[in-house]
Amino acid sequence: MKANFSPSGSQPHLESIWSCYGVSQNSLIAYRASILANFKAGKALPAYFTGMRERQLEEYFVQCEKELDYVTGFQLLSAIEAILRLDFLGRVNKPRPNSKIG
């Protein structure tokens, strides 16, 4: 059985996915705090948030957190699937010790 693809090695490792999630989550928390602080102080907000009330701002950031969780979960599942597929192909393509060739 021949593999129908050749692994490039460019797939992200589980640790890098988890690390990226942590950085993204911390950035989102900081951005949320900044936006809400500016809103409460009556300062100008980025154009995207113009006209939003505090409740709408909160809902927006809850949705952002959910999306980050979904995307990270998908990346983790994809990486795990790739690991399993590579392991399977390595086992299938590995010559057996007692096999006669020729």
Buried (B, 14 or more C-beta within 10 A) or exposed (E): EEEEEEEEEEEBEEEEBBEBBEEBBEEBEEEBEEBBEBBEEEEEBEEEBEEBEEEEBEEBBEEBBEEBEEBBEEBBEEBEEEEEEBEEBEEEEEEEEEEEEE
